[in-house]
Amino acid sequence: MLHNSDIPGWLLIVASISLALGVACAVLVAADIARHPQPMRVMNVVWPVCALFGSVLWAAAYFWWGRAQRPTAADDAQDMSGMDMSGMDTSGTDMPGMKMSSSDTSGTGMPGMDMSSSDMGGMDMPGMDMRPALGLSGRPHSRPVSVFVGTSHCGAGCSLADLIVEWTIFAVPSVAVVGGLHWLFSDELYAGWVIAYVVALIIGIAFQFFAIAPMNPQRGVAANVAAAAKADVLSLSAWQIGMYGAMAVAQLAVFPAWLGDRVAVDTPVFWLTMQVAMLAGFCTAYPVNWWLIRAGVKEAM
């Protein structure tokens, strides 16, 4: 296994610059999200995580397509402009996001209230805002952009899983036994991939759940978890195929032939390779996400 002292200096510099740029982009995106929270809350995590490997490209995508607009008092007033609440008494009635005065809500109907032309942007749906995040472009997402965002959503779970698993196995090598080391594989690399895939599934399904549950509260938790798994398993598997494939080429062929061995996890070159592998994963997952969204299996973003 190659460590920093075994790797050409120029390659370490290139890798370090690429990693620093990715971290800087992630921090920039996270700082902007703090001031412009995403309508779909899980995207508050997705965009910065994707910037770690996507660097400038994903930061630009966030600002152009994904940045949310900060709600203003004028926006809230416009959201309620379509409601006629005259003659209604809502004393004792609590409707979050709505202010109603002097109306009568006795009975099953709500006389005096006209909601046909209203925009319910003032109401609160947990985990979701009614204003879409359209970025600086200000335009609704086209199918290619929607698929880009959906694929990034999938990739964030994979990225987090690999960060967690690679460093965990590096710190505690015996963890690899859980993935099959010594009883299924003789190589720690494959055992790590097994663990990373399982962890990615758990994180990915959780991310998918928090994306679709606010849009489908009537289905209940169990049904939304099942829908999240249905939407994410194929997408995540496609991502991991591309990512693992790229890592395999690098660690099993390129580095041994070029430098004499694989590069260790604690080197910048390993994580530069992971950045490239994540981009490969995006490429293999993009067409799968296109099909899933077109088929209605996965929600468009």
Salt bridges, closest charged atoms under 4 A:
ASP32 OD1 - ARG35 NH2 3.23
ASP32 OD2 - HIS36 ND1 3.64
ASP32 OD2 - ARG67 NE 2.84
ASP76 OD1 - ARG131 NH2 2.76
ASP79 OD2 - ARG131 NH2 2.95
ASP129 OD1 - ARG131 NH1 3.53
ASP187 OD2 - ARG262 NH2 2.47
ASP266 OD1 - HIS3 ND1 3.58
